[in-house]
Structures are given as structure tokens and as C-alpha cells.
């Protein structure tokens, strides 16, 4: 069954002092284009994460994010003494240079607390094997959710393709009455033109030979047969495993060639109108095939 390249998956992991979020989304691409954004704690595992994703996804522009939502109560803020001293010294220098009154101790402290980079959060956490086992399971869960989303979208695409193919086949059969009627019309038109030539005798056998040659040039039996074969091949390919998007695209191109040739041989307005409708159905298939993995 075909899969769409568009999808989204997410998994959340609750630990003692934090929540780990794994998110993955994908869009159309000719090949696998994977980008990752990882929390610093998990960057050492980037290659493992990429390998896991690549095993499950064949194509698509994939964005994966792994980030941490920490419990604020578990974070310890520390004052950067060196930064505080530097700020205080600069304040005293500015006051001396401008003649401004030196701030009181309380006022200076209130001023320093509003300065950037005065406080830092201590990062002493290391990644344990137990935590990584749990996080990697969450990553797999997010990827599985993406794959499930892709399959669901693929089922919808399969239904749409089936409808388009059914209409193309129906339109192909709608051509047959006009195809048979035009043989007699061609014979009648040629006979009338010859009858207009008064006093000119012509070989009836030669007329039949020319008529057969002319009709053979406009015959679309082979085009219809090849188009039927391509449609059957398209249906069979949709049920194959793995990425079949490129293959379906190639089959759609071959279908287009047969429909175009049929149009070039259609010398009646009714037949040409039907061919235009066939092209419209095929164009819808080509647009959606670009979204198939």
C-alpha cells in the first residue's frame, strides 16, 4: 500500500524532573532530506537517532526535534560574581566621569539584578543509559506515529487514484461509438467529393484501398490497448510494498503519451472533447503522485 510523504508524529516522555518531547514532520522531496535539532544533552546520540529515522523513512524532507521541558523547581540559579563585579565597577566609573552621585548599596544591587547574564543555571546533568533507553523508545514512537499518518494519507491517495483511473477507463470506452461511426463518415465524405467530379471515372477498388490506408492512420486500437495495460500496471504498483512514488510517476508519463497520441488521431470534436477530459483526470494523478513516497 502506498504512503504519502506528508506526515507528522509526536511522543512525550515524562521523567522525574523534566518532560522530553520528540516531534517529527515530513514534506515532499525527491530523496530523504533529514534535519535534526536536539537538546544539548542528547547531541551525542545524533548518529543513532538519524540511523533510526533513516531505517523507517525512504523519502521526504524530514525535520526532527528533540527538546526538554524542565521543571523550574529543579533548576538551581547561580549569581555570576565576576559579571556582577564588572558591572559594579563600570557603574562607579561612569558616575565619576559624569559627576553623577554614586548609587547606594541597595540601589546598586537593584540595578545589577536587571543586568543580562548576571545569573546562570547550573548544568551538571549527564545522560544515563536508562534515560537514553527511554528517550530512544520515545523517538521510535514518534517515527511510528509519522509512518501511521503517512499510511492513512496513502489510503486516501489510493482511493483518489482509483477514481481517476476508473474515469479514464470509462472515457476510453466512450470513444468507441465515435471511432466506429467515423469510418462510415470518412467513406461517405470521399465518395461525395468524387461524385462532384462530373465525368471522371475512378477505380472503386483503388478507393477502398485508399480508404483502408487512411483509416489505419487514424486507428487508435493500439493506443487504447497500451493505455489499458498502463492502467492495470498502475493499479498493481499501488499495492506493492516500499516507496513506489517514482515508479507511479513514470507510469503516469506513459499513460500521457498514449492519451496524447489518441488526441492527435481524433478527427472529430466529440472524440477530442473526451480526450481533454482524460487529460484532466491524468493531470490530477500526476499532481498527487508527487506526494507519494
C-alpha positions in Angstrom: 0.0 0.0 0.0 1.3 3.4 -0.9 2.3 6.0 1.6 2.2 9.8 1.5 5.4 11.8 2.1 3.4 14.3 4.2 3.1 13.4 7.8 3.5 14.3 11.5 4.4 12.3 14.6 4.9 13.2 18.3 5.8 11.4 21.5 6.2 12.8 25.1 8.2 11.2 27.8 7.7 12.2 31.4 10.8 11.8 33.6 11.4 12.7 37.3 12.4 16.4 36.7 11.5 17.0 33.1 9.4 16.2 30.1 11.1 15.1 26.8 9.3 16.0 23.6 10.1 14.2 20.3 8.5 15.7 17.2 8.9 14.7 13.5 7.3 16.1 10.4 7.8 15.4 6.7 7.0 17.0 3.3 7.6 16.2 -0.3 11.2 15.6 -1.6 12.9 13.6 -4.3 15.1 11.9 -1.7 15.4 11.7 2.1 16.5 15.2 3.3 16.8 14.8 7.1 17.5 17.7 9.5 17.6 17.3 13.3 17.5 19.7 16.3 18.5 18.1 19.5 18.7 19.3 23.1 22.4 19.5 24.2 22.0 16.5 26.5 21.2 14.2 23.5 23.6 15.5 20.9 26.0 12.7 21.5 23.3 10.3 20.2 22.6 12.2 17.0 24.0 9.5 14.7 21.9 6.8 16.4 18.8 9.0 16.0 19.5 9.7 12.3 20.1 6.0 11.7 16.8 5.1 13.3 14.9 7.6 11.2 16.6 6.5 8.0 15.6 2.9 8.6 11.9 3.8 8.7 11.7 6.6 6.1 12.8 6.3 2.5 11.9 9.8 1.1 10.7 13.2 2.2 12.0 16.4 3.6 12.1 15.4 7.3 12.5 17.6 10.3 13.1 16.0 13.7 13.2 17.9 17.0 14.0 16.5 20.4 13.7 19.1 23.2 13.4 19.2 27.0 10.8 20.9 29.1 12.4 21.2 32.6 10.7 21.6 35.9 11.7 25.1 37.1 11.8 23.9 40.7 14.6 21.5 39.9 16.8 24.2 38.3 19.4 26.0 40.5 20.2 29.6 39.6 23.7 30.9 40.5 24.9 34.5 40.5 27.9 35.1 38.3 30.2 37.0 40.7 32.7 38.1 38.0 29.9 39.6 35.9 28.5 41.4 39.0 31.9 42.9 39.9 32.5 44.1 36.4 29.0 45.8 36.2 29.6 47.5 39.6 33.0 48.8 38.6 31.6 50.2 35.4 28.8 52.0 37.3 31.3 53.6 39.6 33.5 54.7 36.7 30.5 56.2 34.8 29.4 58.2 37.9 33.0 59.5 38.5 33.3 60.5 34.8 30.0 62.3 34.6 29.9 63.7 38.1 26.8 61.7 39.0 26.0 60.6 42.5 27.2 57.2 43.4 24.3 54.8 44.0 23.7 53.4 47.4 24.4 49.7 48.0 20.7 48.8 47.8 20.3 50.9 44.6 23.4 49.3 43.1 22.1 45.8 43.8 18.7 46.5 42.3 20.5 47.9 39.2 22.8 44.8 38.9 19.8 42.4 39.2 18.4 43.8 36.0 21.7 43.3 34.0 21.9 40.5 31.5 23.9 37.4 32.2 24.1 38.1 35.9 22.6 34.7 36.8 23.2 31.3 35.2 21.6 27.9 35.6 24.0 25.2 36.6 24.0 22.4 34.0 25.5 19.3 35.7 23.2 16.7 34.1 24.7 13.8 32.3 22.9 11.2 30.1 22.4 7.9 31.8 21.9 4.6 29.9 18.4 4.2 31.5 17.3 7.6 30.3 18.6 7.1 26.8 16.8 3.8 26.6 13.5 5.6 27.5 14.2 8.5 25.1 15.1 6.3 22.2 11.8 4.5 22.7 10.0 7.8 22.6 11.9 8.6 19.3 10.7 5.3 17.8 7.2 6.1 19.0 7.2 9.5 17.2 8.5 7.9 14.0 5.9 5.2 14.2 3.2 7.9 14.5 4.6 9.6 11.4 4.5 6.3 9.5 0.9 5.7 10.6 0.0 9.2 9.5 1.7 8.6 6.1 -0.2 5.3 5.6 -3.5 6.9 6.4 -2.8 9.6 3.9 -1.7 7.0 1.4 -5.0 5.2 1.7 -6.8 8.4 0.8 -4.5 8.9 -2.2 -5.1 5.3 -3.3 -8.9 6.0 -3.3 -8.4 9.1 -5.3 -6.1 7.4 -7.9 -8.7 4.6 -8.2 -11.4 7.1 -9.0 -9.3 8.9 -11.6 -8.3 5.6 -13.3 -11.9 4.4 -13.4 -13.0 7.6 -15.1 -10.2 7.4 -17.6 -11.3 3.8 -18.5 -14.9 4.9 -18.8 -13.9 7.8 -21.1 -11.8 5.4 -23.2 -14.9 3.3 -23.7 -16.9 6.4 -24.5 -14.7 7.0 -27.6 -15.6 3.7 -29.2 -19.0 4.7 -30.7 -17.5 7.8 -32.3 -14.5 5.7 -33.5 -16.7 3.3 -35.4 -19.0 5.9 -36.8 -16.2 8.0 -38.3 -15.2 5.1 -40.6 -18.5 5.4 -42.5 -18.3 9.2 -42.4 -14.9 9.1 -44.0 -16.2 6.8 -46.7 -19.2 9.0 -47.3 -17.2 12.2 -47.5 -14.7 10.8 -50.0 -17.5 9.3 -52.2 -19.3 12.6 -52.2 -16.2 14.5 -53.3 -15.5 12.1 -56.1 -19.1 12.3 -57.3 -18.8 16.0 -57.5 -16.2 15.5 -60.2 -18.6 15.1 -63.2 -17.5 12.9 -66.0 -14.5 11.5 -64.1 -14.4 7.7 -63.7 -12.4 6.2 -60.8 -11.4 2.7 -59.7 -13.7 1.5 -56.8 -11.1 -1.0 -55.6 -8.5 1.7 -55.5 -10.9 3.9 -53.5 -11.3 1.1 -50.9 -7.5 0.7 -50.7 -7.0 4.4 -50.1 -9.8 4.4 -47.6 -8.3 1.5 -45.6 -4.9 3.2 -45.6 -6.5 6.4 -44.4 -8.4 4.7 -41.6 -5.4 2.7 -40.5 -3.5 6.0 -39.9 -6.3 7.2 -37.6 -6.8 3.8 -35.8 -6.3 4.1 -32.0 -6.7 0.4 -31.1 -3.1 0.1 -30.1 -3.2 3.3 -28.1 -6.2 2.0 -26.2 -4.6 -1.3 -25.5 -1.4 0.2 -24.2 -3.4 2.6 -22.1 -5.3 -0.3 -20.6 -2.1 -2.1 -19.8 -0.6 1.1 -18.2 -3.7 1.5 -16.0 -3.5 -2.1 -14.9 0.2 -1.7 -14.1 -0.5 1.5 -12.1 -3.1 -0.4 -10.0 -0.8 -3.3 -9.4 2.1 -1.0 -8.4 -0.1 0.8 -5.8 -0.3 -2.5 -3.9 3.5 -3.0 -3.8 5.5 -2.6 -0.7 8.0 0.2 -0.2 8.4 3.5 -2.0 6.7 3.4 -5.4 6.1 7.1 -6.0 8.7 7.5 -8.7 7.5 4.3 -10.4 3.9 5.6 -10.4 5.2 8.9 -11.9 6.9 7.0 -14.8 3.7 5.0 -15.5 1.6 8.2 -15.5 4.0 9.7 -18.1 3.5 6.6 -20.3 -0.3 7.0 -19.9 0.0 10.6 -21.0 1.8 9.6 -24.2 -1.0 7.2 -25.2 -3.7 9.8 -24.4 -1.8 12.5 -26.4 -1.5 10.2 -29.4 -5.1 9.3 -29.2 -5.9 13.1 -29.3 -3.7 13.6 -32.3 -5.6 10.9 -34.2 -9.0 12.1 -33.1 -10.5 14.0 -36.1 -13.9 14.5 -34.5 -14.9 17.2 -32.0 -16.6 14.7 -29.8 -13.6 12.5 -29.6 -11.3 15.4 -28.9 -13.6 16.6 -26.0 -13.3 13.1 -24.4 -9.5 13.2 -24.8 -9.4 16.6 -23.0 -11.4 15.0 -20.1 -9.0 12.1 -20.0 -6.1 14.5 -19.8 -7.7 16.4 -16.9 -8.0 13.1 -14.9 -4.4 12.2 -15.7 -3.2 15.6 -14.6 -4.9 15.1 -11.2 -3.0 11.8 -10.9 0.3 13.5 -11.8 -0.1 16.2 -9.2 -0.9 13.7 -6.4 1.8 11.3 -7.4 4.4 13.9 -6.3 3.2 13.3 -2.8 3.7 9.5 -2.8 6.7 8.1 -1.1 
